[in-house]
Amino acid sequence: MGICQLTGKEGKYVKSHIIPKSLTRPKKSGNKFLQPDVKAPQKRFIKRADSWYDKSIVIREGEDFLSDIDSHAIDELRAQGLLWSSDKVRMQATHSKNELTVVSFSEPRKIRKYFLSLLWRAAVSTLPELEDIILNRNQKEQLRQIIIGESEDDLSLFPTTLIQLTTEGPAHNFAPIKLKVHDREVYRFYMNGLIAHIYLHNTNMPVLMNPVPYDHPIFVGSERTLVSQVKTEHSFQLNNLKRGISELRGANCEGSVQALVNKVI
């Protein structure tokens, strides 16, 4: 029992995934993820049958709010071909390493709310793996009110850009991370071949030379959204996975890199 961090009501806590379970599954049913044991004094890895979840965030009513947001977003993202689990993945128009594609979401503000909800879940979670996702009390309250419809969304709050990996790669269960993109701090969320960069501060990216308005299509929430497309073999995501596998091997775990990818994840 406890107080739901989303609704403020008292009730029994339920299991709540930080990123929807359907977007963070092993390739084969019954396989398990490997993840670092952050509590261990020395580098070691443990097996995990499920993706990140917290049982101290929401009660049933709060989880229903999040589930509704998730269901709409997943259906829309799949329909637009942005996920590896889409019936037809949106491909790049040419053979270049990086491209832009224009996506017209049926309800772009709902899609944006989905990504804001991921940030909120990670920020309020007490999981040690998410300790780098830090928001102040006012920011978390702003997100909470937007998620449950108590206040209107503000596009200047955590502008979000999307990157699609157009070629399918290995499944994995990386937690959200903080990094710099074009000298701007972002929280990076990965799910089933789609990456969201949620900007923490000023989004006037030096690479673009001029200030970028918050309703620019480069950010989620406008009538049309510009999504960057990258082949997995050229992506930061794959390099990050390889780095994790190298650490695994350095921790004296058995198996080659390829066997690890095929067998475990």
MONOR-V25621 format. One record per run of one state. SS is the DSSP state (2 for helix, 1 for strand, 0 for the rest). FROM is the first residue (numbers start at 1). LEN is the number of residues. If there is no record, write none. Layout:
[[SS/FROM/LEN] [SS/FROM/LEN]]
//
This chain:
[[0/1/1] [1/2/2] [0/4/6] [1/10/2] [0/12/1] [1/13/5] [0/18/3] [2/21/3] [0/24/9] [1/33/4] [0/37/8] [1/45/4] [0/49/4] [1/53/7] [2/60/20] [0/80/18] [1/98/6] [0/104/4] [2/108/17] [0/125/3] [2/128/3] [0/131/6] [2/137/12] [0/149/11] [1/160/6] [0/166/11] [1/177/5] [0/182/2] [1/184/8] [0/192/2] [1/194/6] [0/200/6] [2/206/3] [0/209/16] [1/225/6] [0/231/1] [2/232/3] [0/235/1] [2/236/15] [0/251/6] [2/257/7] [0/264/2]]
//
